[in-house]
């Protein structure tokens, strides 16, 4: 049964078509970051980037070199689309995209993380076996079939993404549309749809429609009688997200995954009519079968386990952010805060209040005022800045936050020197105060 599920040969038209779309989207994402000013705002202008903890050594290249970095990454995207030096191009794009992901988190997005995983998948895919420059240069690699695992791993990955996305929405502020209402207020200026998005019935439709879509879309696409309706629902859902939330290539990438749910003959007939269609039903078990199953089992166990880790960490993840990243907790809350950083000279006891505008961009100030890990990182940076001046200092942070428009509460213990606190990714930080506390009048 497992052998047939993973190693049965099927026509590869869906994978070939997906490769072309995927490569094009990677190219557009890369060059889009240049022309929209995202690189300048996020990687060039800031004096300091909030890298993922443990990746402090990974910093943007100096000057305007990041433009060249993204241009090269875009070229690799084009090479993926064309199937030229395919595996090398997919590998280089994955490494370069992961580099920009881990070097900054002020613009954190689950979709960026997903693109790392999908790019890594593409390295392993035999996606250049047809309709590619590689197969034209070397006809010996040409093939019209692929093992079934090539589509199965995409389906399983997206099932994990959507399922956890649906489960994460099952909390009070989503169910009573508190968060949706806040989210839609920011879209009031949109032409045509701006006023419509303020209607309460629209909020309920989006809240419960989002839960149902994320929770059911993969099963509905797998079930033939409901596939057509799931396809139309996907078009509406993803185009809505693209227009209203402007989330880059992800809506179109998500639509491209539907290629793997339809019968290969349908995909072949629509996209690659001139390609011979594979009609055999061979089950070719490779010599690396056991290694393959072991590696992918470990990978998917990790993917299933990571989004659960916040249940084993004290307090609410919406408050602490501990276990939030890499967990498919997408667009779930509105968080506002303000923080006062006080640096105290340990010798003279002279305090200095830090002007965050002297060190951080507006987007960085937001995360340095709302997210404990960024608050901890910036405290460490301040310690180092003053150490370079020959001063030994302590860093104290007075920070209050509001989640989904609720009254402000104290997030960080203002009496603890954060510059001396260690960071433990798997434990609750004791200097993050409990979410259940009396509210502030501020």
C-alpha positions as a Markdown table, in Angstrom:
| # | Residue | x | y | z |
|---|---|---|---|---|
| 1 | Unk | 0.0 | 0.0 | 0.0 |
| 2 | Unk | 2.7 | 2.5 | 1.0 |
| 3 | Unk | 4.8 | 1.5 | -2.0 |
| 4 | Unk | 1.9 | 2.2 | -4.3 |
| 5 | Unk | 1.1 | 5.5 | -2.6 |
| 6 | Unk | 4.6 | 6.8 | -2.9 |
| 7 | Unk | 6.3 | 5.1 | -5.9 |
| 8 | Unk | 3.5 | 4.4 | -8.4 |
| 9 | Unk | 4.4 | 6.2 | -11.6 |
| 10 | Unk | 2.0 | 8.9 | -12.9 |
| 11 | Unk | 2.1 | 11.4 | -15.7 |
| 12 | Unk | 4.3 | 14.4 | -14.8 |
| 13 | Unk | 2.3 | 17.2 | -16.6 |
| 14 | Unk | 1.2 | 18.7 | -13.3 |
| 15 | Unk | 4.8 | 18.9 | -12.0 |
| 16 | Unk | 6.2 | 20.4 | -15.2 |
| 17 | Unk | 3.4 | 23.0 | -15.3 |
| 18 | Unk | 3.9 | 23.8 | -11.6 |
| 19 | Unk | 7.7 | 24.2 | -12.1 |
| 20 | Unk | 7.0 | 26.9 | -14.7 |
| 21 | Unk | 4.5 | 28.8 | -12.5 |
| 22 | Unk | 6.7 | 28.4 | -9.4 |
| 23 | Unk | 9.8 | 29.7 | -11.1 |
| 24 | Unk | 7.9 | 32.7 | -12.5 |
| 25 | Unk | 6.5 | 33.5 | -9.1 |
| 26 | Unk | 9.9 | 33.3 | -7.5 |
| 27 | Unk | 11.2 | 35.7 | -10.1 |
| 28 | Unk | 8.3 | 38.1 | -9.6 |
| 29 | Unk | 8.7 | 38.0 | -5.8 |
| 30 | Unk | 12.4 | 38.8 | -6.1 |
| 31 | Unk | 12.2 | 41.7 | -8.5 |
| 32 | Unk | 9.1 | 42.9 | -6.9 |
| 33 | Unk | 11.0 | 43.4 | -3.6 |
| 34 | Unk | 13.3 | 45.7 | -5.6 |
| 35 | Unk | 10.7 | 47.9 | -7.3 |
| 36 | Unk | 8.3 | 48.2 | -4.4 |
| 37 | Unk | 11.0 | 49.6 | -2.2 |
| 38 | Unk | 10.8 | 46.6 | 0.2 |
| 39 | Unk | 14.5 | 46.0 | 0.1 |
| 40 | Unk | 15.4 | 49.6 | 0.8 |
| 41 | Unk | 12.9 | 49.9 | 3.7 |
| 42 | Unk | 13.7 | 46.5 | 5.3 |
| 43 | Unk | 17.4 | 45.7 | 4.5 |
| 44 | Unk | 19.2 | 48.8 | 3.5 |
| 45 | Unk | 17.9 | 51.8 | 5.4 |
| 46 | Unk | 17.8 | 50.2 | 8.9 |
| 47 | Unk | 21.0 | 50.5 | 10.9 |
| 48 | Unk | 20.2 | 47.1 | 12.6 |
| 49 | Unk | 18.0 | 44.2 | 11.5 |
| 50 | Unk | 16.3 | 41.9 | 13.9 |
| 51 | Unk | 17.6 | 38.6 | 12.7 |
| 52 | Unk | 16.2 | 35.4 | 14.1 |
| 53 | Unk | 17.9 | 34.6 | 17.4 |
| 54 | Unk | 20.9 | 32.5 | 16.7 |
| 55 | Unk | 21.4 | 34.0 | 13.2 |
| 56 | Unk | 22.9 | 37.3 | 14.3 |
| 57 | Unk | 25.9 | 36.6 | 12.1 |
| 58 | Unk | 23.5 | 36.8 | 9.1 |
| 59 | Unk | 23.3 | 40.4 | 8.1 |
| 60 | Unk | 22.4 | 42.4 | 5.0 |
| 61 | Unk | 25.2 | 43.0 | 2.5 |
| 62 | Unk | 26.6 | 46.6 | 2.7 |
| 63 | Unk | 25.4 | 49.5 | 0.7 |
| 64 | Unk | 23.1 | 48.7 | -2.2 |
| 65 | Unk | 24.5 | 45.2 | -2.7 |
| 66 | Unk | 21.2 | 43.7 | -1.5 |
| 67 | Unk | 19.7 | 44.8 | -4.8 |
| 68 | Unk | 22.2 | 42.7 | -6.6 |
| 69 | Unk | 21.5 | 39.8 | -4.2 |
| 70 | Unk | 17.8 | 39.9 | -5.1 |
| 71 | Unk | 18.4 | 40.3 | -8.8 |
| 72 | Unk | 20.6 | 37.2 | -8.7 |
| 73 | Unk | 17.9 | 35.4 | -6.8 |
| 74 | Unk | 15.3 | 36.5 | -9.4 |
| 75 | Unk | 17.6 | 35.0 | -12.1 |
| 76 | Unk | 17.6 | 31.7 | -10.3 |
| 77 | Unk | 13.8 | 31.9 | -10.3 |
| 78 | Unk | 13.8 | 32.3 | -14.0 |
| 79 | Unk | 16.2 | 29.4 | -14.4 |
| 80 | Unk | 13.8 | 27.3 | -12.4 |
| 81 | Unk | 11.0 | 28.3 | -14.7 |
| 82 | Unk | 13.1 | 27.5 | -17.8 |
| 83 | Unk | 14.4 | 24.3 | -16.3 |
| 84 | Unk | 18.0 | 25.4 | -16.7 |
| 85 | Unk | 20.6 | 24.0 | -14.4 |
| 86 | Unk | 17.5 | 23.2 | -12.5 |
| 87 | Unk | 18.6 | 21.5 | -9.3 |
| 88 | Unk | 21.4 | 24.0 | -8.8 |
| 89 | Unk | 19.1 | 26.9 | -9.4 |
| 90 | Unk | 16.4 | 25.6 | -7.0 |
| 91 | Unk | 19.2 | 25.0 | -4.4 |
| 92 | Unk | 20.6 | 28.5 | -4.8 |
| 93 | Unk | 17.2 | 30.1 | -4.7 |
| 94 | Unk | 16.4 | 28.2 | -1.5 |
| 95 | Unk | 19.6 | 29.2 | 0.2 |
| 96 | Unk | 19.3 | 32.8 | -0.8 |
| 97 | Unk | 15.7 | 33.1 | 0.1 |
| 98 | Unk | 16.3 | 31.4 | 3.5 |
| 99 | Unk | 19.2 | 33.9 | 4.1 |
| 100 | Unk | 16.9 | 36.9 | 3.7 |
| 101 | Unk | 14.2 | 35.3 | 5.8 |
| 102 | Unk | 16.5 | 34.6 | 8.8 |
| 103 | Unk | 18.4 | 37.9 | 8.6 |
| 104 | Unk | 15.3 | 40.0 | 9.5 |
| 105 | Unk | 11.9 | 39.5 | 11.1 |
| 106 | Unk | 10.5 | 43.0 | 11.2 |
| 107 | Unk | 8.6 | 41.9 | 8.1 |
| 108 | Unk | 7.9 | 38.4 | 9.3 |
| 109 | Unk | 5.4 | 36.5 | 7.2 |
| 110 | Unk | 4.3 | 32.9 | 7.3 |
| 111 | Unk | 4.3 | 32.9 | 3.5 |
| 112 | Unk | 8.1 | 33.6 | 3.4 |
| 113 | Unk | 8.7 | 30.6 | 5.6 |
| 114 | Unk | 6.5 | 28.4 | 3.4 |
| 115 | Unk | 8.5 | 29.5 | 0.3 |
| 116 | Unk | 11.6 | 28.2 | 2.0 |
| 117 | Unk | 10.0 | 24.8 | 2.5 |
| 118 | Unk | 8.5 | 24.6 | -1.0 |
| 119 | Unk | 11.8 | 25.7 | -2.6 |
| 120 | Unk | 13.6 | 22.9 | -0.7 |
| 121 | Unk | 11.0 | 20.5 | -2.0 |
| 122 | Unk | 11.6 | 21.6 | -5.6 |
| 123 | Unk | 15.3 | 20.7 | -5.3 |
| 124 | Unk | 14.3 | 17.1 | -4.9 |
| 125 | Unk | 11.6 | 17.1 | -7.6 |
| 126 | Unk | 12.4 | 15.7 | -11.1 |
| 127 | Unk | 10.7 | 18.8 | -12.5 |
| 128 | Unk | 13.2 | 19.4 | -15.4 |
| 129 | Unk | 12.5 | 16.0 | -17.1 |
| 130 | Unk | 10.4 | 17.6 | -19.8 |
| 131 | Unk | 9.8 | 21.0 | -21.4 |
| 132 | Unk | 13.0 | 22.3 | -20.0 |
| 133 | Unk | 16.4 | 23.6 | -21.3 |
| 134 | Unk | 18.0 | 20.8 | -19.3 |
| 135 | Unk | 16.1 | 18.1 | -21.2 |
| 136 | Unk | 16.8 | 19.9 | -24.5 |
| 137 | Unk | 20.6 | 20.0 | -23.7 |
| 138 | Unk | 20.6 | 16.5 | -22.4 |
| 139 | Unk | 17.7 | 14.4 | -24.0 |
| 140 | Unk | 18.7 | 11.4 | -21.8 |
| 141 | Unk | 17.0 | 12.9 | -18.8 |
| 142 | Unk | 13.7 | 13.4 | -20.6 |
| 143 | Unk | 10.8 | 11.5 | -19.0 |
| 144 | Unk | 7.0 | 11.8 | -19.1 |
| 145 | Unk | 6.3 | 10.2 | -15.7 |
| 146 | Unk | 7.1 | 10.8 | -12.0 |
| 147 | Unk | 6.6 | 8.9 | -8.8 |
| 148 | Unk | 3.4 | 9.7 | -6.9 |
| 149 | Unk | 5.3 | 11.1 | -3.9 |
| 150 | Unk | 6.2 | 14.2 | -6.0 |
| 151 | Unk | 2.6 | 15.4 | -5.7 |
| 152 | Unk | 1.8 | 13.8 | -2.4 |
| 153 | Unk | 4.4 | 15.8 | -0.4 |
| 154 | Unk | 2.9 | 19.1 | -1.7 |
| 155 | Unk | -0.6 | 18.0 | -0.7 |
| 156 | Unk | 0.5 | 16.9 | 2.8 |
| 157 | Unk | 2.5 | 20.1 | 3.4 |
| 158 | Unk | -0.5 | 22.3 | 2.4 |
| 159 | Unk | -2.8 | 20.2 | 4.5 |
| 160 | Unk | -0.7 | 20.9 | 7.5 |
| 161 | Unk | -0.5 | 24.6 | 6.7 |
| 162 | Unk | -4.3 | 25.0 | 6.2 |
| 163 | Unk | -5.3 | 22.8 | 9.1 |
| 164 | Unk | -3.2 | 24.7 | 11.6 |
| 165 | Unk | -4.3 | 28.0 | 10.1 |
| 166 | Unk | -8.0 | 26.9 | 10.7 |
| 167 | Unk | -7.4 | 25.7 | 14.3 |
| 168 | Unk | -5.5 | 28.9 | 15.2 |
| 169 | Unk | -8.6 | 30.9 | 14.4 |
| 170 | Unk | -10.7 | 29.1 | 17.0 |
| 171 | Unk | -10.3 | 31.7 | 19.7 |
| 172 | Unk | -12.8 | 34.3 | 21.0 |
| 173 | Unk | -11.6 | 37.5 | 19.2 |
| 174 | Unk | -11.8 | 35.7 | 15.9 |
| 175 | Unk | -15.1 | 34.0 | 16.6 |
| 176 | Unk | -16.9 | 37.2 | 17.7 |
| 177 | Unk | -15.2 | 39.1 | 14.7 |
| 178 | Unk | -13.4 | 41.5 | 17.0 |
| 179 | Unk | -10.2 | 41.1 | 15.1 |
| 180 | Unk | -11.8 | 41.0 | 11.7 |
| 181 | Unk | -13.5 | 44.3 | 12.4 |
| 182 | Unk | -10.1 | 45.9 | 13.3 |
| 183 | Unk | -8.5 | 44.4 | 10.2 |
| 184 | Unk | -11.3 | 45.7 | 7.9 |
| 185 | Unk | -11.1 | 49.3 | 9.4 |
| 186 | Unk | -7.7 | 49.6 | 7.8 |
| 187 | Unk | -9.3 | 48.9 | 4.4 |
| 188 | Unk | -12.1 | 51.5 | 4.6 |
| 189 | Unk | -10.3 | 53.7 | 2.1 |
| 190 | Unk | -10.4 | 51.1 | -0.6 |
| 191 | Unk | -12.5 | 52.1 | -3.7 |
| 192 | Unk | -15.7 | 50.2 | -4.3 |
| 193 | Unk | -15.2 | 47.5 | -1.5 |
| 194 | Unk | -14.1 | 49.7 | 1.3 |
| 195 | Unk | -17.5 | 50.4 | 2.8 |
| 196 | Unk | -18.7 | 46.9 | 2.1 |
| 197 | Unk | -15.9 | 45.5 | 4.2 |
| 198 | Unk | -17.2 | 47.4 | 7.2 |
| 199 | Unk | -20.5 | 45.5 | 7.3 |
| 200 | Unk | -20.9 | 43.2 | 10.2 |
| 201 | Unk | -22.3 | 40.3 | 8.1 |
| 202 | Unk | -19.1 | 40.6 | 6.0 |
| 203 | Unk | -17.0 | 40.2 | 9.2 |
| 204 | Unk | -18.9 | 37.0 | 10.1 |
| 205 | Unk | -18.7 | 35.7 | 6.6 |
| 206 | Unk | -14.9 | 36.2 | 6.6 |
| 207 | Unk | -14.4 | 34.9 | 10.1 |
| 208 | Unk | -16.3 | 31.7 | 9.7 |
| 209 | Unk | -15.6 | 31.3 | 6.0 |
| 210 | Unk | -11.9 | 31.5 | 6.8 |
| 211 | Unk | -12.2 | 28.7 | 9.4 |
| 212 | Unk | -14.2 | 26.5 | 7.0 |
| 213 | Unk | -12.0 | 27.2 | 4.0 |
| 214 | Unk | -8.7 | 26.5 | 5.8 |
| 215 | Unk | -10.1 | 23.4 | 7.5 |
| 216 | Unk | -11.9 | 21.8 | 4.5 |
| 217 | Unk | -10.2 | 23.0 | 1.3 |
| 218 | Unk | -7.7 | 20.1 | 1.0 |
| 219 | Unk | -10.2 | 17.3 | 1.7 |
| 220 | Unk | -12.7 | 19.0 | -0.7 |
| 221 | Unk | -10.1 | 19.2 | -3.4 |
| 222 | Unk | -9.1 | 15.5 | -2.9 |
| 223 | Unk | -12.8 | 14.4 | -3.2 |
| 224 | Unk | -13.8 | 14.4 | -6.9 |
| 225 | Unk | -17.5 | 15.3 | -6.5 |
| 226 | Unk | -16.6 | 18.5 | -4.5 |
| 227 | Unk | -13.3 | 19.4 | -6.4 |
| 228 | Unk | -14.9 | 21.8 | -8.9 |
| 229 | Unk | -16.6 | 23.8 | -6.1 |
| 230 | Unk | -13.5 | 23.8 | -4.0 |
| 231 | Unk | -11.6 | 25.2 | -7.0 |
| 232 | Unk | -14.1 | 28.0 | -7.4 |
| 233 | Unk | -13.9 | 28.7 | -3.7 |
| 234 | Unk | -10.1 | 28.8 | -3.9 |
| 235 | Unk | -10.2 | 31.3 | -6.7 |
| 236 | Unk | -12.5 | 33.6 | -4.7 |
| 237 | Unk | -10.6 | 33.2 | -1.4 |
| 238 | Unk | -7.1 | 33.8 | -2.9 |
| 239 | Unk | -8.0 | 36.6 | -5.2 |
| 240 | Unk | -9.8 | 38.3 | -2.2 |
| 241 | Unk | -6.6 | 38.0 | -0.2 |
| 242 | Unk | -4.5 | 39.3 | -3.0 |
| 243 | Unk | -6.7 | 42.3 | -3.6 |
| 244 | Unk | -7.6 | 43.2 | 0.0 |
| 245 | Unk | -4.4 | 42.1 | 1.9 |
| 246 | Unk | -1.8 | 42.4 | -0.9 |
| 247 | Unk | 0.1 | 39.3 | 0.3 |
| 248 | Unk | 2.4 | 39.0 | -2.7 |
| 249 | Unk | 2.7 | 35.8 | -4.6 |
| 250 | Unk | 1.1 | 33.5 | -2.1 |
| 251 | Unk | -2.5 | 33.5 | -3.4 |
| 252 | Unk | -1.3 | 32.6 | -6.9 |
| 253 | Unk | 1.1 | 30.0 | -5.5 |
| 254 | Unk | -1.8 | 28.4 | -3.6 |
| 255 | Unk | -3.9 | 28.3 | -6.7 |
| 256 | Unk | -1.0 | 26.6 | -8.6 |
| 257 | Unk | -1.1 | 23.7 | -6.0 |
| 258 | Unk | -4.5 | 22.8 | -7.3 |
| 259 | Unk | -2.6 | 21.2 | -10.3 |
| 260 | Unk | -1.7 | 18.3 | -8.0 |
| 261 | Unk | -5.4 | 17.5 | -7.2 |
| 262 | Unk | -6.7 | 17.0 | -10.7 |
| 263 | Unk | -6.3 | 13.9 | -12.8 |
| 264 | Unk | -3.0 | 14.0 | -14.7 |
| 265 | Unk | -5.0 | 13.6 | -18.0 |
| 266 | Unk | -6.9 | 16.9 | -17.4 |
| 267 | Unk | -3.7 | 18.8 | -16.6 |
| 268 | Unk | -2.0 | 17.3 | -19.7 |
| 269 | Unk | -5.0 | 18.2 | -21.9 |
| 270 | Unk | -5.1 | 21.8 | -20.7 |
| 271 | Unk | -1.4 | 22.7 | -20.5 |
| 272 | Unk | 0.8 | 20.2 | -22.3 |
| 273 | Unk | -1.2 | 18.8 | -25.2 |
| 274 | Unk | 1.9 | 18.0 | -27.3 |
| 275 | Unk | 3.6 | 16.1 | -24.6 |
| 276 | Unk | 3.2 | 12.3 | -24.7 |
| 277 | Unk | 0.8 | 11.1 | -22.0 |
| 278 | Unk | 2.0 | 8.4 | -19.6 |
| 279 | Unk | -0.4 | 5.5 | -19.5 |
| 280 | Unk | 1.5 | 2.7 | -17.7 |
| 281 | Unk | 0.9 | 1.9 | -14.1 |
| 282 | Unk | 4.3 | 0.9 | -13.0 |
| 283 | Unk | 5.4 | 0.9 | -9.4 |
| 284 | Unk | 9.1 | 1.5 | -9.4 |
| 285 | Unk | 10.6 | 1.1 | -5.9 |
| 286 | Unk | 14.0 | 2.9 | -5.7 |
| 287 | Unk | 17.0 | 1.5 | -3.9 |
| 288 | Unk | 16.8 | 4.5 | -1.5 |
| 289 | Unk | 13.3 | 3.7 | -0.4 |
| 290 | Unk | 14.0 | 3.2 | 3.3 |
| 291 | Unk | 16.2 | 6.4 | 3.5 |
| 292 | Unk | 13.6 | 8.4 | 1.7 |
| 293 | Unk | 10.7 | 7.2 | 3.9 |
| 294 | Unk | 12.8 | 7.9 | 7.1 |
| 295 | Unk | 13.8 | 11.4 | 6.1 |
| 296 | Unk | 10.3 | 12.5 | 5.0 |
| 297 | Unk | 8.7 | 10.9 | 8.0 |
| 298 | Unk | 11.0 | 12.9 | 10.3 |
| 299 | Unk | 10.4 | 16.0 | 8.3 |
| 300 | Unk | 6.6 | 15.8 | 8.5 |
| 301 | Unk | 6.7 | 14.8 | 12.2 |
| 302 | Unk | 8.6 | 18.0 | 12.8 |
| 303 | Unk | 6.1 | 20.0 | 10.7 |
| 304 | Unk | 3.2 | 18.5 | 12.7 |
| 305 | Unk | 4.9 | 19.1 | 16.1 |
| 306 | Unk | 6.2 | 22.6 | 15.6 |
| 307 | Unk | 2.8 | 24.3 | 15.7 |
| 308 | Unk | 1.9 | 22.4 | 18.9 |
| 309 | Unk | 4.9 | 23.6 | 20.9 |
| 310 | Unk | 3.2 | 26.7 | 22.3 |
| 311 | Unk | 0.8 | 24.4 | 24.2 |
| 312 | Unk | 3.8 | 23.3 | 26.3 |
| 313 | Unk | 4.9 | 26.8 | 27.0 |
| 314 | Unk | 3.4 | 28.8 | 29.9 |
| 315 | Unk | 0.7 | 31.5 | 29.1 |
| 316 | Unk | -1.1 | 32.4 | 25.9 |
| 317 | Unk | 0.9 | 32.5 | 22.7 |
| 318 | Unk | -1.1 | 35.5 | 21.5 |
| 319 | Unk | 0.4 | 37.4 | 24.5 |
| 320 | Unk | 3.9 | 36.0 | 24.8 |
| 321 | Unk | 4.6 | 35.2 | 21.1 |
| 322 | Unk | 6.5 | 32.1 | 22.3 |
| 323 | Unk | 5.8 | 29.4 | 19.8 |
| 324 | Unk | 4.1 | 31.8 | 17.4 |
| 325 | Unk | 6.6 | 31.6 | 14.5 |
| 326 | Unk | 6.8 | 28.6 | 12.2 |
| 327 | Unk | 3.3 | 27.6 | 13.3 |
| 328 | Unk | 1.0 | 28.8 | 10.6 |
| 329 | Unk | -0.6 | 31.3 | 12.9 |
| 330 | Unk | -1.5 | 33.7 | 10.1 |
| 331 | Unk | -3.2 | 37.1 | 10.4 |
| 332 | Unk | -4.7 | 36.4 | 13.8 |
| 333 | Unk | -4.4 | 39.5 | 16.0 |
| 334 | Unk | -3.7 | 43.2 | 16.1 |
| 335 | Unk | -1.1 | 44.2 | 18.6 |
| 336 | Unk | -0.1 | 47.8 | 19.6 |
| 337 | Unk | 2.3 | 48.8 | 22.3 |
| 338 | Unk | 4.7 | 51.4 | 23.5 |
| 339 | Unk | 8.0 | 50.8 | 25.3 |
| 340 | Unk | 10.5 | 52.9 | 27.2 |
| 341 | Unk | 14.1 | 51.6 | 27.2 |
| 342 | Unk | 16.1 | 52.8 | 30.1 |
| 343 | Unk | 19.9 | 52.3 | 30.1 |
| 344 | Unk | 21.6 | 52.6 | 33.5 |
| 345 | Unk | 25.3 | 53.0 | 33.9 |
| 346 | Unk | 26.3 | 50.4 | 36.5 |
| 347 | Unk | 29.1 | 52.5 | 37.8 |
| 348 | Unk | 27.5 | 55.9 | 38.1 |
| 349 | Unk | 23.9 | 54.7 | 38.2 |
| 350 | Unk | 23.1 | 57.4 | 35.8 |
| 351 | Unk | 19.9 | 56.5 | 33.8 |
| 352 | Unk | 19.4 | 57.3 | 30.1 |
| 353 | Unk | 16.1 | 57.1 | 28.3 |
| 354 | Unk | 16.6 | 55.8 | 24.8 |
| 355 | Unk | 15.0 | 57.5 | 21.8 |
| 356 | Unk | 14.0 | 54.5 | 19.6 |
| 357 | Unk | 13.9 | 56.7 | 16.5 |
| 358 | Unk | 17.7 | 57.1 | 16.8 |
| 359 | Unk | 18.2 | 53.4 | 16.3 |
| 360 | Unk | 15.2 | 51.8 | 14.6 |
| 361 | Unk | 12.8 | 52.2 | 11.7 |
| 362 | Unk | 9.0 | 52.6 | 12.3 |
| 363 | Unk | 8.4 | 49.0 | 11.6 |
| 364 | Unk | 11.2 | 47.9 | 13.9 |
| 365 | Unk | 9.9 | 50.2 | 16.7 |
| 366 | Unk | 6.6 | 48.3 | 16.4 |
| 367 | Unk | 8.2 | 44.9 | 17.1 |
| 368 | Unk | 10.6 | 46.4 | 19.7 |
| 369 | Unk | 7.5 | 47.6 | 21.5 |
| 370 | Unk | 5.2 | 44.5 | 21.2 |
| 371 | Unk | 7.2 | 41.3 | 20.8 |
| 372 | Unk | 9.3 | 39.9 | 23.7 |
| 373 | Unk | 12.0 | 38.3 | 21.5 |
| 374 | Unk | 12.6 | 41.6 | 19.7 |
| 375 | Unk | 12.6 | 43.5 | 23.0 |
| 376 | Unk | 15.2 | 41.1 | 24.4 |
| 377 | Unk | 17.3 | 41.4 | 21.2 |
| 378 | Unk | 17.3 | 45.2 | 21.2 |
| 379 | Unk | 18.2 | 45.2 | 24.9 |
| 380 | Unk | 21.2 | 43.1 | 24.0 |
| 381 | Unk | 22.1 | 45.5 | 21.2 |
| 382 | Unk | 22.0 | 48.5 | 23.5 |
| 383 | Unk | 24.2 | 46.7 | 26.0 |
| 384 | Unk | 26.8 | 46.1 | 23.2 |
| 385 | Unk | 26.5 | 49.7 | 21.9 |
| 386 | Unk | 27.4 | 51.1 | 25.3 |
| 387 | Unk | 30.1 | 48.5 | 25.8 |
| 388 | Unk | 31.8 | 49.8 | 22.7 |
| 389 | Unk | 31.8 | 53.2 | 24.3 |
| 390 | Unk | 33.5 | 51.7 | 27.4 |
| 391 | Unk | 30.4 | 51.7 | 29.6 |
| 392 | Unk | 29.0 | 48.8 | 31.5 |
| 393 | Unk | 25.2 | 49.2 | 31.6 |
| 394 | Unk | 21.9 | 47.5 | 32.5 |
| 395 | Unk | 18.9 | 47.8 | 30.3 |
| 396 | Unk | 15.3 | 48.0 | 31.7 |
| 397 | Unk | 12.2 | 48.0 | 29.6 |
| 398 | Unk | 8.8 | 49.4 | 30.6 |
| 399 | Unk | 6.4 | 48.0 | 27.9 |
| 400 | Unk | 2.6 | 47.9 | 27.7 |
| 401 | Unk | 0.6 | 46.3 | 24.9 |
| 402 | Unk | -2.9 | 46.1 | 23.7 |
| 403 | Unk | -4.2 | 43.0 | 21.8 |
| 404 | Unk | -7.2 | 43.5 | 19.5 |
| 405 | Unk | -8.1 | 46.9 | 20.9 |
| 406 | Unk | -8.3 | 45.7 | 24.5 |
| 407 | Unk | -6.9 | 47.8 | 27.4 |
| 408 | Unk | -3.2 | 48.0 | 27.7 |
| 409 | Unk | -1.3 | 45.7 | 30.0 |
| 410 | Unk | 2.3 | 45.5 | 31.2 |
| 411 | Unk | 4.2 | 43.0 | 29.0 |
| 412 | Unk | 7.7 | 43.2 | 30.4 |
| 413 | Unk | 8.8 | 43.3 | 34.1 |
| 414 | Unk | 10.4 | 46.8 | 34.3 |
| 415 | Unk | 12.6 | 45.8 | 37.2 |
| 416 | Unk | 14.6 | 43.1 | 35.4 |
| 417 | Unk | 17.9 | 43.9 | 33.5 |
| 418 | Unk | 17.1 | 42.3 | 30.2 |
| 419 | Unk | 20.7 | 42.6 | 29.0 |
| 420 | Unk | 21.7 | 40.0 | 31.5 |
| 421 | Unk | 18.9 | 37.5 | 30.8 |
| 422 | Unk | 19.6 | 34.4 | 28.7 |
| 423 | Unk | 17.3 | 33.4 | 25.8 |
| 424 | Unk | 15.8 | 29.9 | 25.8 |
| 425 | Unk | 13.7 | 29.1 | 22.7 |
| 426 | Unk | 11.9 | 26.2 | 24.4 |
| 427 | Unk | 10.9 | 27.9 | 27.7 |
| 428 | Unk | 8.8 | 30.7 | 28.9 |
| 429 | Unk | 10.8 | 33.9 | 29.7 |
| 430 | Unk | 10.0 | 34.8 | 33.3 |
| 431 | Unk | 10.4 | 38.5 | 32.6 |
| 432 | Unk | 7.3 | 38.4 | 30.4 |
| 433 | Unk | 4.5 | 39.2 | 32.8 |
| 434 | Unk | 1.3 | 37.1 | 32.8 |
| 435 | Unk | -1.5 | 37.9 | 30.4 |
| 436 | Unk | -4.1 | 37.7 | 33.1 |
| 437 | Unk | -3.5 | 40.9 | 35.1 |
| 438 | Unk | -5.1 | 44.2 | 35.9 |
| 439 | Unk | -5.4 | 46.5 | 33.0 |
| 440 | Unk | -3.6 | 49.8 | 32.6 |
| 441 | Unk | -5.4 | 53.1 | 32.4 |
| 442 | Unk | -3.0 | 54.3 | 29.7 |
